[in-house]
Amino acid sequence: MLMKLPILMYHYVRPNGMRLSERHHVLDLDLFEQQLDVMAQKFEFILGNDLLAVGDDTSALENSIWLTFDDGYRDCIDYVLPSLLKRKARGTFYIPTEAIFERKLLDVNKIHILLSSSFTPKEIVKIAGELYSEMGLESISKITFDELFRNHGIANLWNDAETEFIKKLFQKLLPTEIRKKYLASVFSQVTARSESSWVDEFYLTPDDVQTLVENGMEIGSHGHSHEWLAEMTADRQLEELSKSFAHLDNAISDGKSHSMCCPFGSYNDDTLSILRSLEVRVGVLNRIETYASFDASAPDLLELDRIDIMFFDKFINGEFD
């Protein structure tokens, strides 16, 4: 039988005063707690693994809601966990294992730091353009910096043109190794802080992960290095996902992780095949304005839609399904 379930997608949750800057987009802790209070009156909080036990008993999901938290930020242990426990709520935390267990600053967070720095997005684009020329990247990529900007500097609901361009440029527009060196060069011009200091400020520790588990929370994979899976070869995806779930299986003392959240919502048929081979049975996506709709008796549930928390008011007022 086809079921519908609201799955909410959170990222940064912290007091507004703890933002990196005014350009650092977070959900204020007070607003998060207000949302929890509203949800606690209307719903029962469930986890991804609960879906695997439903079978034909669809009544088990009536009035249920699933909260998911991406990226493994310290917010999860400092603010989210206490707020959940106070209300006897639960959630699933999707963590990029390279950041948590190997203590590396992810490119996605280097980009956040760039965009939250004292430099404006326009100034960062200017720095990036100068380094693009100095590093000879036009001859490597066969496209000028100005052409890249025209093609990808397109404003949208979330970002102005420069911000969107910076994100795309350093996430996926160049070959991986070149892109990483390029980002590191721009990053070093914008911040003098060491990467290790950022790691400790941004991410959960392995002990924090265990604390979440001990308090009834669920841990899932958000990839190893938080890269676009659909841009990888099948072999590279297998390496990425196998490494991530190996870390999780070693870290979770009371069982195996069966849940996946693809970074950036990026996946393809290879991704799904690999996840099934790794016995991963639940996966969430980034389609952001709809309930998850699924057959609860299916062998796996790897393509579940989520609701971005920016649409919380529309969701709670029943304006879409």
N, C-alpha and C positions, 0 to 999 in steps of 0.2 A: 504494500500500500504506500502511496506517495505521501510523504510527510513534509511539513514546513517547520523550520526552526530558525529563530533569530540568533545569529552568531555575531557578536560585536568585536570590532578590531580596535585595539588600543596600542599606542606607542609610548611616547613620553608622558608620564603622569607625575607632576611635582608642583609645589607651590610656585606661583608665577615669579616670586622673588628669587627663585633658584634657576631661572633661565640663564643660558649663556649670554644672551643679549635680548633686546626687544624683538629681534628678527628670529629668535629661536622659538619655533612653534611647539608649545606643550599644552596638555590639558591641565588646567589648574586643579590642584588637589581638592579644594573645596567643592568645585563643580563635580569632580569625580565622585566624591562622597554623596553629594546630592543625587547624582544619577543612581548610585547604589541603593540609596534609601527608596527611591521610586521603584526600582526594579525588584527590591526585596518584598515590596507589597504586592507585586503582580506576578512574579515568576519564582520558579525553583531553579537554582543554579546547578548546572550539570557540567560534565567534562566530556572530552572527545571519546574516551574509552567507554563511556556510558552508552554511546550510540551502538557499540558492537554487541551489547547485551539486549537490545530491544527486540529484535526478531519480529514476530507478528504482533507483539503486544504494543501497539502504537499508542495506547493510552499512557504509557510510561513517559512520553515526551510532551504531554499536554501541559501548557503553561510553563514550559521550560525555556531557559535561556543559557547560552554558552558564552562566556567571556574569554577572549584571547588577548594576549599581550606579547607583542613582537619585539625582538632585538636584544633581549637580555640586559636591559639597563639596570643600574643600581636603584632606580626608582621602584623597581619591582619588590625589592626587599625593604627599602627605606620607607616607602609610602603605600604601595599597593597592598602588600601582604597584611600589614596592620589594619588597613581599611576593610579588607575582605573578611578577616577573622572576626572583627568587631560585629559583623553582620552575618556571620556563619555562611559566608559566600565562598565560592570556589572559582578557580580559573585555570586556564592552560597557558603556560609560558613557553614561547617558541624562541630558542636561543641559537645564535650563530656560534658554533663550538670553537672556532679558531680564536674568537675574542675571549671566550670564557676560560677555556682550558689551556690555550697556548699564549694567552695574554698579548694578543696583537691588536693594534688599532685598525679597525676595518676602514676600507676606502669610503664606504657610505657615511661613516662618522667623520672622516677627514673632511668630507664635503660639507657636513653640517657645521663643523667648526669653521671652515672657510666662510660660510654664509652667515655665521653668527659673529664674525670678527669685526674689528673696527673699520675694515675695508667694505665699501659698498659693493653690490654685485657688479656694477659697471666697472669699478676699479679692479675687481678680481678678473673680469673678462679682459681688461687691458693687460694685466700682468700675464695672464694665460696666453694672450696673443703674442706678447714679446718673447716669452719662453718657447712658444711653438716655433717661432722663427729661429731663435738661438739654437734649439735642439735639432734643427733640420727636419722637423716632422712633416713639412709639406712634401718633401721628396719621398718620404717613406709612405705617407698615407695617400698621396696623389690628389690632394684636395687642399685648397687654401683655407686659412683660418676664417676669412670673411665668408667663404662659401659654407663652411660648417655652421657659422652663426646664422646665415640666412636660412639654411635648411632646418635648423634645430632650435634656434632662439625664438620660440613661439609661445606667447603667453597663454595660460590656461586658468582654470578655476582656482588653482593653488598657487601658481608662481607667475611672476612677471617674466618677460622674455629673457633677461640676463640670468635670472635664477634658474629657469628651466634649462637654459643652455649649459650652465655650469654643471648641473646634475647629469645631463645626458653626456656631456663631453667626458666627464670623469667616471662615468658608469659603464659606457658601452660603445663609444664611437670610434675607438682606436683598438688595435690589437692589445691583448691583456698586458703583456710585459712592458710594452711601450707606454701604455696608459698609466700603469702603476708608477713608473719612473717619472713620467710627466707630472702626475698628481703630487708625488713626493717633492718635486722641485717647486711647484707652486705653493704647496703647504709650508715648506721651509721659509718661503719669503713672507708669509702672512703671520706665522706664529713662531715664537722662539722656544716654546715649551717642548719638552721631550715627549715622544710618543708614549713612553711608559707612564708618565704622569697622567696623560689623558686616559689611558686604559684603566687605571685605578679609579679615576673619577667617573668614568662612563659605565663600566660593566659589573655585573655580578661576579662573585668568585665561585670556585667549585663548592666551597662550604655553603655559600648562599643557596646554590642550587639544591643541595641536600636539605637545607632548612625549609625550602619551599615544599619539597617532597614530604618531609616529615610533618608538615602542617596540612597535608591533604591536597596539595596542588599537583597539577599534571605538568610534565615537561615534555616538549616536543622539539623536533629539529627545525631550525631556520637556515638549513644549509651549514656548511663549514665556514666558508669565507664570505658568505652573503653576496654572491654574484648572480648574474642572470643565467639561469640554468638553460634556457632555450637557446642561448648563444654558444653553448658548449657542445662538443662532440659527445656521443654516447659514452665513450670510454672516459672522458673527462668528467662527465656527470656521475658515472659509477664511482670513480675515485672520490669525488666531492661528497657524495651522499653516504658512501660506505664509511668514510672517515668520520663524518658527523655522527652517524648512529653508533659507531664503535665507541666514540667518546661518551655518548649518552648511556649506552649499556654498561660501561665501566663506572659511570657516576651514579646511576640510579640503583640503589641497593635493594629495592623491593620489587624489581621487575623490569621488563623491556619496554622501551618507548615504541609506540605504534602510530605516532602522529607526526605530520609534516606540514609546514607552511612554507611554500616556495617564495624565496625572496623576490620582491617586486611583482609577485604574482606570475613570474615567468616560468613556463614549463612547456613540454611537448610530449608526444607519444613515448619517446625514449624515457623521459622522466617517470611517467606512469609505469612503464614496464620495469624499470629499475626499482622503484618503490615497492612494487608487488614482489619482486625477487627478494627484497630485504624484509618482507613480511610486514610492511607498513600498510595499515588498513584505513587510516583516516587522514584526509588532507584538506586544508582550507586555502581559499583563493582571495583575490583582492577585488572582486566585483562588488562595488561598495554601496549599492542602494537596493539590495534585495535580500529576502530571506533565503536560507539554504533550502533547497527542495530536493528530496532524495527518497529512494526506496530503502526503507530500513532493513529489509531482508537481503539486500545486495551483498556480495562477498566482500566488497570494500567500498569506501566512501571517500574517494581521493579528490573530488572536485566540488567541494562545498563552498557556496558563496558566503561572503561576510558583509556586514554593514559597518562602514567607516563611522567612527564615533562623532565625526563632524556633522553627521545626519541624525544624531540621537533624538533631537526634538521631533523631527519628522517621523522617526520610527515609533517613539513612545506615544505620539498622537495618532498613530494608525494611518499615516498618509501614504504609505507604500507597503507592498508585500512582495 
